[in-house]
Amino acid sequence: MASHQLNPNIWVDQYADYLFNYAVTRVSDSEIAKDLVQETFFAGLKSAKNYKGEAAERTWLIAILKRKVIDHYRKINSKKGKAEVRMNYSSHSDSEGDWLEEQVADPFSSTNTNFLENEELGLAIQNCISKLPKKQSQVFVMKTIQGIDTEDICNELGINPSNLWVMIHRARTALMDCLNKNWY
């Protein structure tokens, strides 16, 4: 078999467990993880003609699965009317999930399963933040990353709470677009 050909007949036996474990650590729900793996296999079959052999089959399938996980969070967050993406990185925490911005590129995280990928995402987020308008970037960092109270930010920057939330929403939307273009 040439290195640029896929063998879908072995995917379930060879990769299903690995893909499932990858997905369940990101969505914390085994049924959703199973669905995402199944969607990954279907997407792999549909786009098999685009496979160039530049990566191993498993790596290629993981790339598809990553997009499925992202789509899953986009879908559930759009239903809630929120721009935030929540992911559960901490299995020993009582919280449902931690904000993505708080967990990215934490080199000391004991639950970090892929340090290089997390570090790359952290750098990509920092790069995207640097592209935001100055005040939008400042508000986003103060509220979302530093966790400063809304009232304190408003007093310091001379804005009202509505302005603050509009800027944060716009920043998150711009960051999502930037990350989609530059990281995935």
PEZISUL-V113344 format. One record per residue. N is the residue number from 1. OMEGA is omega in degrees with one decimal (* if undefined). D_LAST is the distance of its C-alpha to the last C-alpha in Angstrom with 1 decimal. Layout:
# PEZISUL-V113344
n->N omega->OMEGA d_last->D_LAST
n->N omega->OMEGA d_last->D_LAST
This chain:
# PEZISUL-V113344
n->1 omega->178.4 d_last->29.0
n->2 omega->-175.3 d_last->27.0
n->3 omega->-178.1 d_last->23.8
n->4 omega->179.1 d_last->21.8
n->5 omega->176.9 d_last->23.2
n->6 omega->176.0 d_last->22.0
n->7 omega->-176.5 d_last->24.6
n->8 omega->-179.2 d_last->23.8
n->9 omega->-178.3 d_last->27.2
n->10 omega->-173.8 d_last->26.3
n->11 omega->-176.5 d_last->23.0
n->12 omega->-179.4 d_last->24.8
n->13 omega->-173.2 d_last->27.1
n->14 omega->-167.2 d_last->24.8
n->15 omega->-173.8 d_last->21.5
n->16 omega->-178.8 d_last->22.3
n->17 omega->-179.8 d_last->23.4
n->18 omega->179.8 d_last->20.5
n->19 omega->178.4 d_last->18.0
n->20 omega->179.9 d_last->20.3
n->21 omega->177.6 d_last->20.6
n->22 omega->-176.5 d_last->16.9
n->23 omega->-174.8 d_last->16.6
n->24 omega->176.9 d_last->19.9
n->25 omega->-178.8 d_last->19.1
n->26 omega->-179.3 d_last->16.2
n->27 omega->176.8 d_last->18.2
n->28 omega->177.6 d_last->21.8
n->29 omega->-173.7 d_last->23.3
n->30 omega->179.8 d_last->24.3
n->31 omega->177.5 d_last->24.9
n->32 omega->179.0 d_last->21.5
n->33 omega->177.7 d_last->20.0
n->34 omega->178.9 d_last->22.2
n->35 omega->-179.5 d_last->21.2
n->36 omega->177.5 d_last->17.4
n->37 omega->178.6 d_last->18.4
n->38 omega->177.8 d_last->20.6
n->39 omega->178.0 d_last->18.0
n->40 omega->178.9 d_last->15.8
n->41 omega->178.2 d_last->18.9
n->42 omega->179.1 d_last->19.6
n->43 omega->177.5 d_last->16.3
n->44 omega->178.0 d_last->16.6
n->45 omega->-178.5 d_last->20.1
n->46 omega->-176.5 d_last->19.3
n->47 omega->-178.4 d_last->16.8
n->48 omega->-179.4 d_last->18.8
n->49 omega->179.7 d_last->20.1
n->50 omega->-179.4 d_last->16.7
n->51 omega->-176.2 d_last->16.6
n->52 omega->179.4 d_last->17.5
n->53 omega->-179.5 d_last->18.4
n->54 omega->177.7 d_last->16.2
n->55 omega->176.5 d_last->15.3
n->56 omega->179.6 d_last->17.6
n->57 omega->-177.3 d_last->17.8
n->58 omega->178.7 d_last->17.0
n->59 omega->178.6 d_last->13.8
n->60 omega->178.5 d_last->12.8
n->61 omega->176.9 d_last->13.9
n->62 omega->178.1 d_last->12.1
n->63 omega->177.0 d_last->8.7
n->64 omega->-179.7 d_last->10.2
n->65 omega->177.7 d_last->11.7
n->66 omega->179.6 d_last->8.7
n->67 omega->177.6 d_last->7.8
n->68 omega->178.2 d_last->11.6
n->69 omega->178.5 d_last->12.0
n->70 omega->178.3 d_last->9.9
n->71 omega->178.3 d_last->11.9
n->72 omega->-179.5 d_last->15.0
n->73 omega->175.8 d_last->14.8
n->74 omega->-177.7 d_last->14.3
n->75 omega->-177.6 d_last->17.2
n->76 omega->179.2 d_last->19.5
n->77 omega->177.7 d_last->18.9
n->78 omega->176.0 d_last->19.6
n->79 omega->179.2 d_last->22.7
n->80 omega->-178.9 d_last->23.8
n->81 omega->-178.3 d_last->23.2
n->82 omega->177.6 d_last->21.1
n->83 omega->-176.8 d_last->18.1
n->84 omega->174.2 d_last->17.5
n->85 omega->-179.9 d_last->15.3
n->86 omega->177.2 d_last->17.5
n->87 omega->179.0 d_last->16.9
n->88 omega->179.5 d_last->19.8
n->89 omega->-170.4 d_last->19.5
n->90 omega->-179.1 d_last->23.2
n->91 omega->-179.0 d_last->25.5
n->92 omega->-179.2 d_last->28.5
n->93 omega->177.5 d_last->28.1
n->94 omega->-176.6 d_last->29.9
n->95 omega->179.3 d_last->27.2
n->96 omega->-178.4 d_last->25.0
n->97 omega->178.7 d_last->21.9
n->98 omega->-179.9 d_last->21.0
n->99 omega->-178.4 d_last->19.1
n->100 omega->-176.9 d_last->15.6
n->101 omega->-178.7 d_last->16.6
n->102 omega->-174.2 d_last->19.6
n->103 omega->-174.4 d_last->18.0
n->104 omega->174.1 d_last->15.1
n->105 omega->174.7 d_last->16.2
n->106 omega->-174.6 d_last->19.7
n->107 omega->-178.4 d_last->21.0
n->108 omega->-179.1 d_last->24.1
n->109 omega->179.4 d_last->22.7
n->110 omega->-178.9 d_last->24.6
n->111 omega->-177.9 d_last->22.1
n->112 omega->-175.3 d_last->19.1
n->113 omega->-178.2 d_last->18.2
n->114 omega->-173.7 d_last->15.6
n->115 omega->-177.4 d_last->16.6
n->116 omega->179.3 d_last->14.4
n->117 omega->179.5 d_last->11.1
n->118 omega->178.4 d_last->12.7
n->119 omega->177.9 d_last->14.0
n->120 omega->178.3 d_last->10.8
n->121 omega->177.9 d_last->9.4
n->122 omega->178.0 d_last->13.0
n->123 omega->178.8 d_last->13.0
n->124 omega->178.3 d_last->10.0
n->125 omega->178.9 d_last->11.9
n->126 omega->178.0 d_last->15.1
n->127 omega->-179.8 d_last->14.0
n->128 omega->177.0 d_last->13.1
n->129 omega->-179.0 d_last->16.4
n->130 omega->179.6 d_last->18.3
n->131 omega->179.4 d_last->17.4
n->132 omega->170.9 d_last->19.0
n->133 omega->-171.1 d_last->22.7
n->134 omega->-175.9 d_last->24.9
n->135 omega->178.3 d_last->26.5
n->136 omega->178.6 d_last->23.4
n->137 omega->-179.1 d_last->21.7
n->138 omega->179.5 d_last->25.0
n->139 omega->-179.2 d_last->25.5
n->140 omega->-178.4 d_last->22.0
n->141 omega->-178.5 d_last->22.4
n->142 omega->-175.1 d_last->26.0
n->143 omega->-170.5 d_last->25.5
n->144 omega->-175.2 d_last->22.2
n->145 omega->-177.9 d_last->22.0
n->146 omega->176.4 d_last->25.7
n->147 omega->179.6 d_last->27.1
n->148 omega->-179.2 d_last->29.9
n->149 omega->179.7 d_last->32.0
n->150 omega->-177.6 d_last->31.7
n->151 omega->179.9 d_last->35.3
n->152 omega->178.9 d_last->35.1
n->153 omega->-179.2 d_last->32.1
n->154 omega->178.9 d_last->34.0
n->155 omega->-177.5 d_last->37.2
n->156 omega->-175.2 d_last->35.6
n->157 omega->179.1 d_last->33.8
n->158 omega->177.9 d_last->36.4
n->159 omega->177.0 d_last->34.3
n->160 omega->-177.4 d_last->34.8
n->161 omega->178.6 d_last->32.7
n->162 omega->176.9 d_last->31.7
n->163 omega->-178.7 d_last->30.4
n->164 omega->-176.5 d_last->28.5
n->165 omega->175.2 d_last->26.7
n->166 omega->179.4 d_last->25.9
n->167 omega->179.3 d_last->24.4
n->168 omega->178.2 d_last->22.3
n->169 omega->179.4 d_last->21.1
n->170 omega->178.6 d_last->20.3
n->171 omega->-179.6 d_last->18.5
n->172 omega->177.6 d_last->16.3
n->173 omega->179.1 d_last->15.6
n->174 omega->178.5 d_last->14.8
n->175 omega->179.1 d_last->12.6
n->176 omega->177.9 d_last->10.6
n->177 omega->179.9 d_last->10.4
n->178 omega->-179.8 d_last->9.7
n->179 omega->178.0 d_last->6.7
n->180 omega->-179.3 d_last->5.4
n->181 omega->-169.1 d_last->6.6
n->182 omega->-177.8 d_last->6.2
n->183 omega->-178.9 d_last->3.8
n->184 omega->* d_last->0.0
